[in-house]
Amino acid sequence: MQLLTPEILTETRGLSMPLNLTGMTLGLLVWLFGWRGHRFWIVLAATVSAGVVGLDAGPAYGTKPLVAGLLLAVAAGALALALVRVVAFVCSGVALWTLVHALVPTWNEPLVCFLVGGLFGLVLFRLWTMTLTSFTGALLSLYFGLSLADHFGKIDAVAFAQTQTLLLNSACGLFTVVGLIGQILLERRLHRSEAEPAPKAPPAPAPKEKEKDKEKDKDKPWWDRALRVYRRAG
């Protein structure tokens, strides 16, 4: 199983350096802040994917590509958060089936793997989302990182991907685990900082008894104050 395919690397290394830098930055953001902004990433991915599908499939149904792409992108963006659990079920089921098929090719039970993986994806939704975003960010970072290295003439990205499949797969897996741990630690730290109570303001010093008496005397009429002075003098 080859995670970084030479065909995609051929396309990415043909991009300009600013686009490769943008792609690598986007990959690092998804890798570290995937769960924190998962709603944004889900809506963005659904909108862009649906727009591309609409542009490609619109003429086949007699619709202008721009109109089909725009309408499909808006519809997918509006439904993305409502269908996120369904997407998590499908993705986790497919992921488990792919993993089992890669490890045990003779065990041919795709439906069981799909259902068990989907249920685990729903129960462990947060962990699964962190893992998926970390893997996606690691994959994007490696693709665009290799393209940047090819752009600067350090390596031949396509030849390197063809000859170093095990190394690149291991690097992607290690990068995914590091991103998952980073997201968990970041989430715990943010929760801890939000749970800490705000420091209370120190209580105002109590006024002295004489100041209290003066304040009370100001509220009383003048003859009452004069009577009190007379009584003290007597």
NORQUIHU-V264200 format. One line per field, one symbol per residue. psi: psi as a letter, one per 40 degrees, with the letter a starting at -180 (. if undefined). Layout:
# NORQUIHU-V264200
psi->???
This chain:
# NORQUIHU-V264200
psi->hhdhidddddddeeiiddddddddddddddddfdddfdddddddddddddddddddedddefihddddddddddddddedddeddddddddddddddddddddgdehggddddddddddddddfdddddddddddddddddddddddddddeedihddddddefdddddddddddddddddddddddddddddddhiihiiiiihhiiddddddddddeiidddddddddddd.
